[in-house]
Amino acid sequence: MSSVESRQAMLGDNVTLHICTFLAWTFGVAGTTWYVCRNFMGSATGNASDDYFAGGRSLKWYICAGSLMLTNLSTEQLVGLNGSVFADGSLSGIWWEAGAAIAMIGTAIVFLPKYMALGLTTTSGFLGDRFDQTLRTMVSTIFLIYYALVLCPLVLYTGAVAIRDIFELTVPLGVVSVAIGLIGAAYAQCGGLKAVAVSDSLNAIGLIVAGLWLPIAALQVLPGGITSLFEEGSSYLQPLVGTSARLQQSEDGSFTRSSGVPSVPWHVTFTGMLLNNMYYWSTNQVIVQRVLAAETLSNGQKGLLF
């Protein structure tokens, strides 16, 4: 057997392993989610809105924490943000996540107590309580259009690209995107926020394990291990920079690095980035909904700060 044939056979075996692992994990999470929700998450409260959109206000802090992590970390971050960091040639892009710590503390101390005291199910409900229902409707409509036409298509597309490349699929990206959307919708439709939060927490376990393993495996590939990272690539580890060795594509399609402004220059970190993180962690319905479903205020605060 030639080297090319051996490589193709090895790739075929890897794809089979990836598919089997993916299906086993997906169905395992679905079954475990059903069992946990049925036996450990309490019964319906009688308030249909709270049961579906706020999980019956029954989430423990660790469920809130796991769901927050998985809600925040989609292919938007795992694919897009990692790509931006690589293209920047510096760690300036990490402030999208590292800078979130300040905003999460602000949410836990200032915003969440106010939201829960009002018994809100949505963040736009605060605007209705503070101002009027017209403003609440306008803001809800704007966010709904944004999620439907901007955020969800972006996440579905990048997720489809990742899955198609990993499993070496030949089907159109649209088909993969629809399949991902249907699987995600099935969780929400069948079990509401409670099922989504529990499945998020289970998937968070896998993400933490893989997240710890990946840098260790990557460092083993480097000739000098972690030493070569600091000696030869120290410039790529700078988190606060005004210029960096950005990746540029030339006219012939090749890539080179030249000095340029990174996606998050240092002065943006303490100005616009801070405001953006406050919006995201304090008023974004998709994020705040997880802690509004907490069993108590302390559970919600612990979930945010964990």
N, C-alpha and C positions, 0 to 999 in steps of 0.2 A: 504493500500500500504506500503510495507517495505521501510526501509531507502535506501536500494540499488536501488530499483525501482524509488524512488523519485529522487535520485541523477541522475540516467540515464535519467529520463524525463527532469530534469532541464538542463542537459548537451545538450540534444537534442534541447531544446528551445534556448539555447545559440548559438548553431551551426547555427540554422535557422536564428537567429538575425544577426550573423556574416556574413552569406552569403548574406542576403538581404542588409545589410549595405554596404558590399563590392561592390555588383553589382550596387547599387544606386549611390555610390560615383564614381565608374569607368565610368559608362555611363554619369553621370552628368559632370565629368571632360572632357570627350570626346566631349559632346555637347557644353559645354562652350568654350572649346578650339577652336572648329570649328567656333563658333560665333565670338569670339574675333579676331581670325586670319582673318576672312572674312571682318569684319567691322571696326577694329581699328588698324590693323597692316600694313596698306599700301598695295599698289599693287606691282606686280612684277617689278623688275628693268630692265628686259631684259637680264641680265647676269645670265644664268642658274646656274653657279657654285656658285655665291654669293647668289642667291635666295634659293638654296637648302642647301648648306653647311654653309652659314653665315646669314641665315634668312633675306636676303636682306639688311643687315646692318641697321636693323630697331628696335632693341631691346632697350627699356628704361632701366634705371639703376635698377629698382625694378624687372624687368623680368630677367635681368642678375643675380641679387642677388638670386632670388628664384631658378633659374635654376642651379646656382653654388651649392647651398645648397643641392638640390635633386640629382645632379650628383655626388656630393661627398659622400652623405649619402645613401649607398645601404645596402643590408644585410651583405656585407663585414664588415661594421661598426656596424649596429644595432644588428647583431647576433654575428659575430666574435669578434669584439673589446670589446663588453660588456662581452662576455665569457672570453676573455683574462684578463680583469680587475678583474673579479670574481676569476679566477684561480690564478692570481698574489697575491691577498690579499692586494692590494694597488692600488692607483690611478695613478701609473706610466704610464699606457697605455694611459692616456688622452693626453699625449704629441703628439700623432699622430694627434690630432685635435687642441689642445691648441697651440702647437708650430707652427701651420700653419699660425698664425696671422703675424709672422715676414716675412714669405715667401710671403704672400699675399700683404703686404706693398711693398716688393721689386718688385713684379710683377707689381703693380699699378704704381710705380714711375719709374722703370728702363726698364722692358721688354715690357710692353704693349704699351708705346709710340713708341718704336722702331718697334714693329710688325705692328701697325696701320699706321705708316708713310710709311711703305713699301707696304701697302695694302694687307697683307697676308691673306689667308684663312686657312692655316695650319701652325703649328709651324715648320714642316719639310721644309716648303717653305723658311724659314729663312736660313737654311743650304744651300739650292740651290742657294739663292741669295748671301750668304756670300762666299761659296766655289764653288761647282759645282753640276750638276744634278745627277751625279753618287752617291755622298754621300747622297743626298736627297732621292734617290730611295732605297738605302741600309737601311737607318734609317727607312723609311716608311715601308719597308718590315719587318724589325725586330719588330716594334711596332704592325703591323698588325697580325703577327704570335702570339705575346704575348697576344694581346687582344682576338684572336680567340681561342687559346689553353689553356690559363691560367686564365685571368681575367674574361671573360664572363662565362665560365663554372663554376667558383667558385661562382660568384654572382647568376647565375641561380640555382645552386644546393642549396645554403643556402636559397635562396628565396623559392624554392620548399619545402624544409624541414619546413620552418616557416609556409607556407600556408597549407601544409598537416597536420601539428600538430594543427593549429588553427581551421581549418574546419573539423578535424578528418576524412580526406579522406582516402580511402583504395586503391586508384589508384597508380600505380608505380610512383616513383619520376621523371623518364624520361618523362612521359606524362605531369606532372605538369610543369616541366622545359620548355618543348616545348611550352606549352600554354602561359607561362609568356613571353617567347621570341617572340612569334607571336603577342601578344598584344603590346609589346614594339615596335616591328618592324613596326606595323601598323601605329603608330603615325609618325615615321620617314619617312616611305615610302609615306604616303599620304600628309604630310605637311612639311617635311624637318625639319631643325633645329628650325624654327619659331614655329611649332606646338609642338615640344618636349619642348622648353623653356617655352611656355605658360602653358602646362600641368604640367611641373615641378613646376612652380610658384603656381599654384592652389593646387597641392599636398603639397607644402610647408606650406600652411595655415593649412591643417590638421595635418601635422607633428609638427608644432609649438604648436598647441592646445593640441595635445596628449603628446608632450614633456613636456609641463608645467603641465599637469594634472597628469602624471605618477608618478613623485617624490612626489607630494602632496598626492596622494592616497597611495603610498608605506609608507610614513612617518606615516600615520594614522594607519597602521597595527602594527607599533612598540608600545610596551607597554607604553614607556615614550615619544613617538613622536620624535621630532628632538633632544631632550635632551639625550635620550638613544643612539642616533647615535654617539654623540660626547663623551659620557661617556664610553660606552661599545665597540664601534667600531672605536675609534679614530685612531688606528693603520692602519685601512683599508682606511683612508682618506689621507694618506701621498702621495704626488705626486712625490717627489724626494727621492728615496731610493736606496740603493745598494743591500740590501737583504730584503725579505718579507716573510710572512707566506704563501708560495705557496701551492696550492692544489695538493696533490699527491695521485695516485691510487695504492693501495697495490695489492698483488698477488691474494687475495680473492675477489677483485673487489670493496672493500670499499674505501672510500676517507677520507684522513686525511690531516692536514696542518702541514708543517714543513718548517724550514728556507731554503730559496733558492734564486737564482738570478731571479728577475722579468723579464718580456719580454722587458722592457725598463728601464735598470738601469740608475741612475742619470747622469753618465758621458757620456752616449750615447746621452742624450738630447741635449747637446750643441755641438756635433760633427756630428756623422753620421745622427742623426735625422734631424738636421738642413739642411744638404745637401739633404736628401731625400725629405724633404718638399719643398725645392727650386726647385728640379726637378719636383715634382708633380704639384705645383701651377704655375710654370713659363714656363714649356716646354711640359707638358702632353697635347696632342692634345684634349682629351675628355674634359678637364677642360678649357683650354685656348680658345677653340672654342667658348665658351659661351660669352666671353667678346670681342672676335674679331668680333662678330655679333652686338656689341653695335652701337647705332645710332651715337654717337660721342665718342671721347676719354674720356671726363668727365663722360659720362654715364657708360662706361666700368670701370673706376676707382672707381666710386661710388658703382657700383655693387660688385666689389672686396672687398671694405672696409666696406660695410654695415654689 
